[in-house]
Every structure is written in structure tokens, then in C-alpha cells.
């Protein structure tokens, strides 16, 4: 026996004496553990009668903190390991997060940590691992009772996707154990019991076929003593234990490890096949669409309704042009096919979930639920995490709700995993994904001449399941707010007269006022959102029980948020020593959290006459008319829209879109677009008021451009001085218009950002579309730059538009160095002409100063002052 095996049993709860006694009789650790917990060694005690525990982590050798993400079966197993062979270089790289090593830090009275034992050991995505994986030709197997030949899971497949050295050892051990063709009868009758690799590693087309086959063969009978034996753990089957077990497949941890490994492999193959089919279908659809659009010389970006042409020769400018209509044929067939795939995958998940360790199953906890095999976490992290991360990265909550048959089952998996203390930590562990294939080498040939290849894979950490769920939670909360805030709102009623009071006293036989009933579609989305939040709550509760409050609080602090409070803004500071790379990182961290926020857009009033409030909003009158409206289709459309906007607004150092939404009226929206780099609008802040009217989204939103210098400046042929926005999606420009039920506000915002605030705005005028690079175009851009500095930069910084004051100041403060260099370049490019508010390009050069240099100087002074005083 090795000291490592003894330590494993001690961490499972055995005493050192029990561990040594069990290992003398049973060579396999898991067999020894099972016999210990069956009570076979209860009479064995240490000399002092005490159970020996691992030393607290704080007593371990001091050194740099590790950010590796590890499971129960990985790493340093107790303080005595430090005295073991120093050639084991991996021992210091792993920490056992879920052992009892931290028991001394627990307040026994309250059951909570009095210090945080994980302070120096926190899960981090900053990890990179290099693993050699084997690809080999699979064997085949023909079950004697079926005659159908199937492939067997190879050792390379079994080990694939596992960058953890400790987990690799357990996986290798289990696979080797099950490839042994015979073993001695545990009743010591001298007979050999045969088994076949194919009984355990056959990859059937259906998981149910595999389970039924396994259920038939796993209980063997010795031909000599006629006693029953488990082919998995090779232990005798007692009649009492057999009768007490509702399903023999839960008999032992070895069976659990095999079923999860093979089942998750089959699940992953099903998922990958579906993904490849979907990608192929998308490619075919795109090919057909492109062929059809070639005659119109149009290019597409993103969704098919988001199509536009650049520099078209028909005089349409850069904006939308032509009368292209969308081809929606095949959409219903694609949706039906997707539903069929989701049902299949969801059913597979449901069937396999029964074999996850679960102490709360209806039949009660089984042997494998209490004694979880060490490979269980490895299987889940390698295979299920890939499926989980792919599905949770879906950026459309509405699509998830429509595919609820699959996503509800995914949430069931996450809850089941988090409810078991041996697996719960997986929810906070970054998912290791393949970053690249470093090398592929042919190392040898098998006996049949088939080449065996070694692939060197680079794995990198990515978002944990809990972090991915937080992105969904943000969408879910926004959708719920959208469904609730557009219901009928109560208004403050005036004092009742005595006669009215008497009329309301008698309520006999009257029905109480009922809350508005949601439509089926609205209720479906609401149920799905609430299910997401319930799953997150369950995961956090389990992590608190396993890891402690301090661990979960720190986890929450690292999750994505949508907030820019004064305390948050204080974190985003730069100085002269901050590098350009670090400045960009700080800026991105800030703007990612600031891109979507709720705020109060109402105008305070002392008049308490029960009238609806006014709003700081161009469409105030229209908004007040809908104060008591209840339009189910509109509510659903707004809820879906908000879910998309919360996490999908484009933010970048070069250009961003930010939104402020009224906290009680989510149909009232203000948008701020930061002008794109390389355009005359670069780093300017452009404000838009947006109202989702009574027909939304059967009709487009109402959009008004507000950065006009008091109605004096026209910044673009598509942006009028009176605030009109010309865009085909809004019905104010020729070309593909709004598609009811499909077009989105996000498309409108991106269209403004990318096609109106463009590099050569002169070309947006249809009659000038062929004059790219001309003197007129250059003069037009120079004129725009002067207006941008005066209004969208200097004006907004001196008088920040509500409610974007903090946003504007922080944007200019963090990009002050970059903007100063940009202003110097713009001064060199300026043609010295007077600024033409209407966008005219034919103004004569002036001998007097056009004021641009003065504006630039004042703006630079404000940028410098911002570095020390944020109240500018």
C-alpha cells in the first residue's frame, strides 16, 4: 500500500488504522473505502481512539498562491505529503478544496467559517495547460444476444479533455480495471469470472440500449460456487443488499464512474453531430441567400434583416438602399427541425441525469450517491461542461425560452450537480476549453496497421457555469421587469367623499380585484426567467454550505454586473504611469458594466393631483398616453428586447453603445453612441431618445437625435438638425424596412453606429454616393469634425446630457491621452473654413480664425482637469 492511498481513505473519513487494515485486504482504494463504510472495519481504531484529520491549509508550506481549479481527488491530501518524495513535482500544484482540511477554521456553534480558508486559493480563468492526447482506431464489439456490431470507447477517448493530472490518474486506473478480461471469484472458491470490455465501453446509438445491456450483464454468477458477483467492483452481492437496492446500477461507485463516462461521451457525440448538422444547414442557407443577393450587389451583416450596401452605384449612399425583401422560406421547417433535436437531446440529458450522484432522489440515496467515484467530477468537467458552456453562451433569452424543453433540463442538471457537496465546487470552476492544437504526431502503428496519433492540446480557462448563468440572470431580470412594468399601473387616488366611502363598505358578493392575467407566451417567458433565477439561488446556497459565505461573496464580486455607482467609478483610475494597454483594459472593464442601466427619468413635481408623471424625454406626451396600457404582445416584445440589450450592446475602446432605461417605464429609453474610431465622429457622444410605442414591435420604435447644438447642427445627411433620423429600418429612408416580430432595437442602434456615423458621411447623400475621396467629401468631414468637437465633445463635457453625466465624464477621463492625440491630428487636417451648421461643404475659406483651435484648446484643458477633478 502507498501513503497516498492511505491519505485518500483518511480524507473520505476513515481512520489511519482503518485505512491500513482495509488496504491490506483490498488492493483497490475504492473497494477498501466501500468495505470501510459498510462497517467491516468499525472495530479497528487508532491507539488513541481518535480519527486522524488532515492538517489545515494554513499549516502547509508557505509559497505563491495557486489559481488552479481542482476537485476532491486532486492535489495535496494532507500535511504529511510534504515529507514525501520531492520528485513528485505536481503535489504542490493542487489543493483539495472540498476535504475536511479546513475544519479547524469552522465555528462549530454557528456552522460558518470564522475565517476564509480559500482567501489565497480562488478559481481563476488565468490558466493554461498543455496535454498530450491519444487518437487510436476504435475496436468493435458484437454482443452475443444482438448480433449488432458497435464501436468501443478507446482509452484515448476516455482520457480526452482532461488537463488535471490527478484526474488523469483516476481515469486511467478505472479504464485499466475494466479492460481486465477476468478476475478471481471474491468468495475465494478458486474460480475465474470472465467479463468483456464491450460490456462496459460499447457506444450504442441509444443510451437506453447501453443501460439495458449493462443491467443484464453486470450481475454475474460464479460457475463454481454459484454466488452472485458485481462485474464492476468485483465484490460479492449479498441478498440483503441486493434486495435493498432499487436499481443495481447504483450498486457501487465503479459502475457510476463507467456509466457517467460512457454516457457523457455518447451525449457529447450527439450534441456535436447536431451542431455540425446545424452549421451545415446554416452554410447552405447562407449560400442560397448570397446567390440571390448578388444581383442586387448587397452585403449582409448578422441577421438577414440587417443588410445594407456600401458605396452602391445606384446613388443610395452608404445607408440602406434598394427594395430588397427578405426570403423567409424554410424558417418554419428549420424551427421544427431544431425542436426535434432539442427534444432528443433533452431526453438524453434526462435519462443520464438519473445516474448523477444525488442524495435527494425519490428512492433515497444509493451506494454510489454517498460514495462518489473520483472520476465523476472529471467526466462532468470534461464533457458536460463543453455542452453546458455552448448552450449557456446563447445570447438570446427568447430563443432559450422557445427551446425550453432542452434548457429546463440543462438547469435541472446544474441544480443536481450543485446539490452534491462532492460536485458543487464545479459550478465555480472555470471551464477548460481547447485553445489550440500545438502538434500532431504519429507515434506508432497498432497490430492491424492503424496509425496511432498523439495530439498536443493547449487548454485555457473560460467562464465557469456560475459566471455564464449570471449573464442569463441579467437577461432574465430585465425580461421580468419588461413583463411587469408594462402592466396596468395604479395611480394615486384622491380622498373619497363620504358617499363614496359608504358605497365601498359593502363588499359582500363582490369579487376581489384580480391582477392582469399574462398571455400564454408571456407566462412561458416569465416561468423560464424565474426558473433561471431559482437555479442560480440553489447553486449559491449549495456553494455557501460547501465553501462558506466568504467564498461566495468573493465569487459574486467577480461576476459581471450592470452598475456604475460612485463607489464603482472610483475603481477606474489611471495616472501618468498607466500603460496604454492597461488603460484600455480599465476602460473596457468600466464600459462593459456601464452599457445598460436603469434610472429615474421622471420630472419631480409637487402637484399631487394623481396625474401621470412627466419624463425628461422627447416623447413625453406619447409615453404619458400609455401610462395605463396593457398590451400583451407589446409587453412580450419589450421583455425580449431588454433581455437582448442587457448583454449584447456592443462596447469597445473604438466605439460603444450605452443605454439608460426608466426603472418604472421600460418603454422609455435613452441611448448614447460613442463615435467610431477612424470617422469624423470619433469619441464624440451622441444622444438619442427612443420610445417603444403601442405597436412595438409590429412597428419600429420612435427615435429622435438630440445632439444638435440646439437644432443648429446637421451632423450627417441622415441626421437632421431637427433630430430626424433617416434609416430604412425606421421607415424614414428607402430600402429594407422593419420586419414585424423579427427586427430589433439593437439592429437600429448598430445601424446608426456603423452606417450613419461612418468614415465618409458625405457619401450618405444619395446624389453624392460616387464621390468618395473627393475634395467635397474631405471638406464635409472637416466640417463634421469641428461640429463634433464643439458639441458632441466640448459641449457634452461642459453640460453633460442627463442621465449620462457620469458616463460622459468617465469616458473622457479614461481616454484623455488618446483624445488629445486625436485632437492634434484633427487640427492638422482642418481646412480653416467656417463651420456650416447645415453640413454645407462649399463655404469659402476664411482668413479669420474659425474657432476650431480655441475649442480644441478648451477641451484639452478640461481633459487635463478631469484627471484630478471629476466634477467638471
N, C-alpha and C positions, 0 to 999 in steps of 0.2 A: 504494500500500500504506500501511497505517496502522501506527503504532508499536505499537498494541495487538495487531495480527495478528502482528507480528514477535515480540512478547513471548510470545504463545501458543505459537508454534513453538519458541521457546527453552526454555519450560517442558517441552515434550514431549521435549527432549533434543537439538534441533538447535543448531548454532552460529548466531551472528548473521548471518555471511556466507551460510550455507546457507539460512537463513530468508529473507533478502532476495532471494537468487537464485531460490528456488522461487516466491516471491510475484510476482516479475517475470514468470514464465512462466505461473503459475496464479493466477487471481484468488481462488479459493476456498481457505480455510485448510486444510480437510480434504484437498482434493486435493493441495495443496502438501505437507502432512505425509505423506501416503501415498507420494508420489514420493520424498521425502527418505528414508523408511525402506525404500524399495525399493532405495536405493543410488544413485539417479540423480544425487545431488549430493555423493557421497563425496569428490570431488576438490576441492571448494570449502572453503577454510579461512580463518580469520581471519589477520590479518597475523602474529600471534604463535603461531598454530597451536593456541591453547587454546580449549576450549569455554567459552563465557561462561555463567555460572550466575547465578541470582537472588541478590540480597543477602539475608543472614539477617534474620529478622523483627526481631531485636533492634536492627538498624540503622535501622529505619523511624522515622518521626517519632513522638515520644512523644505520648501522648494517652490518653484514657479507654479502658479495655479494652472490647472489644465482645463481646457474648454471642451474636451472630448465628451461625446454623448454615449453613455453606456448603460447596460442593463444589469439585472441582478446577478447574472452569471459572469460578469466581466471584472477583471482588474484585481487590485489589492484586496485580499479577502480577510486579513486581519494583520495586526501589527507585527506578528511573528514572521510574516512573509518577508520583512525587510532583512532578516537574517539568513534568508535562503540564498541560493546560488545567484551571484551577481551577474551571471551571464544571461539571466532572463531579463532582457532589456525592456520587455513590454510591461513588466509588473508595475512600473511607476506611471505608465501612460493611462491607466484605467482606474476608475474609482467606483466602488459598489454603492450606488445611490440608494438602493432600497433595502440594504441589510439593517441589522439591529446595531450597527456600529455607533450610531448616534444616540443610543438610548439614554446615556448619561446626561444629555442635554435636554431631556424631556421633563417638563414639570408634571410629575405623576398625578398631582391633585387635580390639575385642570386639563391634562392631556394635550397641552400645546407646548411647542418649543419655547424655552426661555431665552435661547439664543438661536441664531440662524445657522445650522450646521452646513448649509450649502452656500455660504457667503462667497467662498472662493472657488466654488465649483458650479458654474451656471452654464446651461446649454447655450452653445454659440453656433452660429452659421459659418463662422470663420474657420472652416476646417477643410482639409484637402487630404484625400487618401489615395494611394496607388495600390491596386490589387491585380494580381495575375489570375485570370480565369481560364478554364479549360473548355474547349469545344471538342466534342467527340461524337462519333457516329453512334446513334442510339441502337440498343439491342431491341429485338422484338420478342413478343411472348404470345403464345396461343393457349388460353385457358382450356383445360380438357373438357369442360362442360359446355363451352360455347362454340369453339372452333374458329372464332374471330381473332385474327392476329392484330395486336396493338403494340405500340412502341412503349419502351420502358424509359423512365426518368433516369438520365445519366447522372453520374456523380458531379460532372461539371455543371449541369443544370441545377442540381440540388444545392450546390455551393455558390452559385452565381448571385451577384448583387450584394455580397456581404463583406464590407470593409472592416468589420470588427474582428480582431484576431481571436479574442476569447470565444465569440460566437462561432467562428470557423471551426474551432476545435470541437465544439459540441456537435456541429453539423456533420463533420467528418466521422466522428465517433458513432453517431446514430446510423448514418448510412452504411458504414462498415459492418455494424452489428447486424443489420437486416439483410446484408448480402451473404451472410453465412448460410450455407445450404443445409446444415444440420447442427443439432446440439444434443447434449446428453439429457435424458429424462431427469427432471428435478427430484423425482421420487427415488432416485438412485437405484433403479432396477437394472441398470446397465444397458438399456436400450437407447438407440439414437432416434430422435424425432426429426423428420425431414420437413423442409419448407422451401419455397421457391421465391426468388427475388420478385418475380412477376406478381405474386400475391399481394405485394405492398406497393410497388412502384409502377404499375401499369397505368398508362394515360388513356383512359376510355373517353369516348366522345361525350358521355354524360357523367356528371358527378354521381348521380343516383346509381348508375351501373357499378361504379367503383365501390361505393359504400355497401351495396347489396352483396357484391362479390366478397368484400372484406368481412362482412358479417357472417358469411357462410364458412369461411376457411380459417378464421383467426382462432377458433376453439378447436384444438386438435386432441386426439386421444392416443395415448401410448399403446402401441400394438402388443407390448409385453405385459404391463401392469394394468392397462385399461383405464388409467387415471386421466382426467382432463388437464390440459396444459394450454396456457396462452402462448401462441406463436410469436407474439410481440415481445413481451417481457420475459418469456421462457420460465414463468413461475407456475406452480400448480394452482388449479382453480378449486377452491373449496366450495362445497354445495351450499353452505350458508351464505358465503359471499356472493356466489353466483345468483342465488335467488333474490338477494337484497339489491342487486344491480338491475335497474330497469332496462338498460341497454349495455351489452357487453363491450361496445366500442368505447365506453367511458371507463373501462376496467383499469387502465394503467396509463402512466404518463408517456410511455414509449409509443403507444397507439396514438395518443394525442399528437405527439410530435410528427409522426408519419402522416396522419390524416391532414393536419394543417399544412404540412409541406407540400404534399401531392395535390391537395385540394386547391391551395392558393396558386400553385403552378398552373393547374387547369383553368382557374379563374383568370389569371393573367393572360394566358394564351387566348381565351375567349375575348377578353377585353381588347387585346392588341389586334386580333382579327377584325373585330368590329370597327376599331379606329382606322385600320388600313382600308377597309371597305368604304368607310365614310370619306376618307381622304381621296380615294379613287373617284368616288361619285362627285365630290366637290370639284376635282380636276376636270372631269368630263363636262360638268355643268359650266365651269368657267370657260372651257374651250369652246363650247357651243355658243355661249354668250358673246365671247370675244369675236368669233367669226361673224356673228350677226351685227356687231357694232362696228366692224371695220369699215363698212360702207359709210358710216356717219362720222368716222375719224374721231371717235370719242374714247377716252380712257376712263377707267373705273378706279375708285379708291374705297376700300372697305365694302360696305353693303352695296347691293346693286342699285339702291335708290340714291346712293351718294356718288353720282357720276358727273363729271364735268370735263371740259376740254380746255387745254392751254394753247393760246395763240391760234385759235381756229381761223381758217381763211374766210369764213363766211361773214366776218365783221361782227362776231359775237363777243369779242373781248375775252378776258380770262374767266369771267363768270359763267354761269350756266348758259347753254345755248342750244338751239335746235328744239325739236318736238319729240325727242326720243321717249318712248313709252316702255315701261318695264315688262319683261316677259316673265310671268308668274306661273307658267305651265310647269307641272311636275312638283309644285310645292306641297300639295296635299299628299301625293304619293311619298315624298321624302319624309313628311311628318309621320305617316303611317308606318313606314319602314323603321324610323327612329323609335317609335313607340314599341314596335315588335322587338327590337334589340334591347330596349330598356327593360321590358318585361322578362326577357330571357336572362339578362344579367342580374336583375333584381331577384329573380327566383333562385339563381345560383348563389347569390350572396346570402339569401335567407336560409338555404339548405346548409351552407357551410358554416354559418354563424352558430348553428346548434353545437358545433364542436369547439367553439371558443371556450376557454376557461370561464366559468360562470357560476358563482356561488348562489345565484338567485333564480336558477331555473325552476320550473314548476315542479319537477320530480325531486327537487332537492339537490344539493351539491353532491357530485360524484367523486370518485377517487382522483381522477385527473383534474378536477376543478380545484382541489386542495393542494395536490402535488403537481404543480405545473412543470412541464418539461422545459429544460433550459433553452431549447430551440424555439419555443413558442414565440417569444419576442423577436427572435431573429427572423423567423418566417414572416411575421407581420411587418416588420420594418423593411424587409427586402422586397416583398411582393405586394402586400396590401397597400403600403404607403405610396407606391407608384400609382395605383388606381385611385387611391384617395386624393392625392395631390392633383392629379389630372382633372378629376371631377370637381374638386373644390376651387380650381382656378377658373372655372366658368364665370365669366364676368356679367352674366345676365341672370338675375334672380327670377325674372319672369320665365326664362327658359327652364330653370331648375324646377319652378313650380309646375310647369306643364309636364315635366318629366318626373313628377313626384313619386311614381312607382319605384324608381331607381334611387332617388335622393333620400326618400324616407328610410329605405333600407340601409343606405350609407350612414345615416345618422344613428340608426339602431346599432350598427357595428361600432361606431365611435363611443356610444354610451356603454355598450357591453365591455369594450376594451378598458375604458376608464374606470369601470366599476370594480375591476380586479386589481388589487394592490401590486401584483407581480407585473402588470402590464400598464398601469396608469401613467407611469413616467413617460411612456412613448408619446403621449399627447403633447408634451413639451419639448420633445427631442426634435431637432432639425432633421428633415428628411434628406438622406444622402442620395443624390442623383448622379447619373453619368454625365460628366462634363466633356470628356473626350476619350478617344481610344488612342493610347500612346503608341502601341506597337502590336503587330500580329505576326507570330512566328509559328512555323510548322516544326514541331519538336520530334515527332516520331510517327511511325505507322503502326496500326494495330495488326493483329494476326491476319485479318481479312484484307489488309492493304489500304484501309481507310485512313486518311491523314487525320492526325490529332493536332489541333492548333492551340497555342497559348496567346491570349489577348491581354495586354496590359491596359487596364482601365483606370481612368482618373475619376474619382468620386469627389463631389463637392457638396457642402451643406446647403440646404434651401429651407424655406419656411416650414415650421412644424405644423402638424394638423391643427393645433390650437390657434396658431397665428393665421392660418388660412381661414379658419372658422370666424375669426374676428372681422375679416373683410366681408364675409357674408352677414355677420351680425350688424355691421354698419348699414348694409343694404336693407336688411330686414327691418331695422328700427325706422329707417327712412320710409319704407313701404307702409309700415303700420301707421306712421304719422300721416302719410298721404291718405290712407283709408279713413282715418279717424277725424282729421282736421277739416275735411270737406263735408262732414255730416252737418245736419241742422244744428246751428249754434244757438244757445239760449241767450236772450237779451235781458238786460236788467229791467224789470217791470216797475211801473210807478206804484205808489201806495194805493191799495184798494180802498174804494168807498165802503161805507157800512153796508149798503145794499149788496155790493159785490161780495163782501165777506159772508153775508148771510146766504147768498146763492152758492157759495163753495163749501158750506158746512156739511150739507147732506151729500155724502158720497155713497150712500147705500145703492147697490146695484150698478154702480159705475165701474168701468174697467180702469185700472191704473194706466197712466201714460206709458206707452211702450217705446223703447229705443228703436230707432230705424233699423230695419232688417236688411242685412247685406245681401246682395245678389249672390248667386251660386259661385260665380267667378271670383267676386271679391272675397267671399268667405273662404274659398280654396286658397287664395293667396295669403290671407290672414292666418289660416291654420298652418300653412307651411312656414311662414315667418315665425310664428310662435313656437313651432317645433324646433327651429334652428336655435332660438334663444334658450329653450328648455334644455337642449343638448349641451350647449355651452355652460349653462348653470350646473348641470350634472357633472361635467368634466372638471370644472373649477372646484366643485365640492369634493370630488374624489382626490384631486391633487392636494387640496388643503389637508385632507385626512392623512394622505401618504407622505407629503413633503412638508407640510406646515404652512402657516399663514405668510411668513416672510418670503418663502419661495414663490408663492402665488402672487403676492403683491409685486415682487420684482418682475415676475413674468408679465403681469399686466402693464407694468411701466414700459416694457419693451414692445408692446403691441401697437399696431397703427391706430392713430386717433385722428379725430376731426375737431381740433380745438387749437386756438391761438390766444389763450388768456395772457394777461400781463406777465404772469409767472413763466409761462411758456416762452414768450418773446425774449425774456431775459436770458434764456439759454443760448440764443442765437447771436453770439457776439464775435466780432473779428477785430483785429488790430493790424498794425504795420508788419507784425511778424507772421501773420497768417498767410500761408501759401495760396496760390491760385486754385490748386486742386482742393485744398481744404475749404476754401471759400465756396467753391461750387457745391461741395458736399453739404456744408452748413445751409446754404441756400435751398438745396433740394430737400433736406430734412424739414426745413421750415415750410416751404410752399406746398409740400405734399400733405401736410396736416392742415394747411390753411385753405385748401382749394374748395371746400364745401363746408358752410356753417349756417346754423340757424341764428336769427337775430330778431329784434323787435323793430319793425318798420312802421309802427303806428305813430300818429302825431298826438302827443299828450293834449288832453282837453279837460277843462274844468266843468264843462257843460255835461251834466248827468241827466240828460233827457231820454236815455235809453236808445239813442240813435247809434247806428254802427259807426266805428271809428274811421277817421281819415288816415291815409297812408302816405308816406314820403315816396311817392310813386307817380309816374306819368299817367298810368291807367287807373288812378284812384277812383274815378267815377264808375268805371266798369267793374272794378273789384267790389265796391260797396253794393252794387246792384245784385251781386251773387252771394251776399253775406249769409243768407238762409237757404241757399240752394242745396239740393240733394240729388245729384245726377250720377247714378252708379257707374255708368260707362266712363264718365269723366274721372271719377274718383279712382277707378282701377287704372286708367291710363296715367294719371298723375303719380300714383303709387309706384307703378313700374318705372316711370321716368326718373323719379327720385332715387330709386334703387340703383339705376344705371349711373346717374350723375355722381353719387357719393364717392364712388371708387374708380370711375372711368374718365373723369375730366383730365385732359392732357396737361401735365405740368412738366416743365423742363427749364434748364438755365436759359435756353434760347427764347422760349415763349410759353405762356401758360394761360389757362382759362380758370377763373375763380368765380364762385357763386355765393351769394347770400340769399337765404330763403326766409321769409317771415315765419316765425315759430308757431303762429296760430293759423296762418293762411298760406299754405304751401303752394298756392297758385300764383303768389306774388313773389317775383324773383328779380334780383339784380345781378348782373354779370359784369365782370371786369376782365378784359382781354389785354394781356401784355404783348405789345407789338413784336413780331418775329424778327430774329436776327437776320441781317442782310437786306432789310427793307427800310424804306424811309420812316417806318413806324416803330423801329427797333427801340424796345424798352419804354415806349410810351404806354400810358394806362388809359384804356378806352372803356367807357361805361355804357351799359345798355340796360334799359328797363324791359322786363319780359312779363307778359301776363298770359296764363293758360286759361283761355276763355271758356264759355259754356259749351262749346262744341269740340273742345280738345279731347282726343287727338284725331277726330274726324276732320278737323280743320287745323291749319297751322297756328302756332302761338302768335300773339301780337308782340312786336319788337320795336323799340324806339332807341335810337342812338342819342346819347346825352352829352358827349364830349364835343361840343360845337362852339365853344367860346361865346356862349350867349346867342347862338343862332347865327354867328358871323362866318364860321369856317366850314368849308366843304372839303373834307379830307380825301375824298375818293369819288370817282364817278358813281359809285354805288352807295355812298354815304352822303346824304344831302345835309345842308346846313340846318334844315328844319327837323332833322332827326330821322328822316325816312331811310330805311334800309332796303336796297334793291337786291333781291335774291329770289331765284325761281322757287325755292322751297317755301318762301313766304307768299308766293303769288304776286310778287312785285317786279318780276323780271322774266323774260321769256326762257323757256327750257323746261326740263322735267320738274314737275311740281310736287307738292306734298302728296304722299300716298297714305290714305287713311288707314290707321291701325298699324302702319309699318314705319313711317318716318318718325324721327325723334328730335327733341330739342338739342340733343348732343350733336346731331348732324348739322343743325342750323349754326350752332356755335363754332364748330370746326370749319364750316364753310366760310364764315366770316373771317376766322383767324387765318385760314390758308389761301383763300381765293380773293378776298377783298383787301385785307392787309397784306398786300403782295409786293413783290420786288419792283415791278414797273406798273404802278397804278394807272398811268396814262393809258395803258392798253385795255383797261376795263371798259373804256368807252367804245362801243361797237364800231364807230366810224374810224377809230384810230388803232384798231387791233393789229394792223400790219406795220406799225411804225416803231417797233422795238429798237432801242438803242439810238433813236433819232435825237436831234437837239431839242425838239419839243418835249420828248419824253424825259430827258435829263432835266430840263427846266421845270417840268411839272413835279418831279421827285424832289428837287431842291426846294421848291415852294412848300411841299408837304413837310419836309424836314423842319423848316422854320416854324410852321404851324404846330408841329408835334412838340418842339422844344418849348414854345410859348404856352401851349395849352395842356397837352397830354403829359408834359413832364413838369415844367416850372409851375404852371397854374395848378395842377393837381397836388403838387408838393406844398405849395403855399396855402391852398384851400382844399384839403383832401375831400373827395366826394363821399358822402355818407352812403353806406356804413363801412367804407373801405379805408378809413383813416389809418389804422394800424398796418393794413396790408400795403398801402402805398408807401408809407414811411419806411417800413422794413425792407420792401423791395429796393428802394433807392439807397438805403443804408448799406445793405449787404452787397449791392452791385456798384457802389460808388466808384471804385477804381476802374472797373470795366466801362462804366458810363462816361467817366471823364475822358478816357481814351477815345471813346466813340464820338464825343462832342468835338474833340480836337480834329478828328477825321472829317466830321461834318463841316467844320469851319473851313477846312481846306477845299472841300467840294462845293461850297456855297458860291453862287454866281453873282451875288451882290445886288440882286433885284429886290424890289419892294415886295412884301408878302401880299398875295392876291387871295382874299378870303374865299372867293368863289372857285378857286382852283385854276384860274386862267394862267396860261403859260406864255402869253405874248407881251407881258409888261416889259417896258423898256428898262435897260439898266439905269440905275440911279447913281449920281455922283455922291450923294449924301449917304450916310450910314443907314442901312435898312433895319437896324435894331437887333439883328441876329447875334452879333458879338456881345452886346450888352446882356441879352437873355442868357447866353451861354455862361458868361462870367457870373451872373447872379445865381444860376443853377449850380455851378461848381462851388460857390461859397456855401450854399445851402447843403450840398453833399458833404462838404468838409465839416460843417457844423453838426450834421446828423451823427457823426462818429462819436460825439460826446454828449449831444443833447437830442433826445428823441422827441421832444415836444415841438419841434419845428413845424 
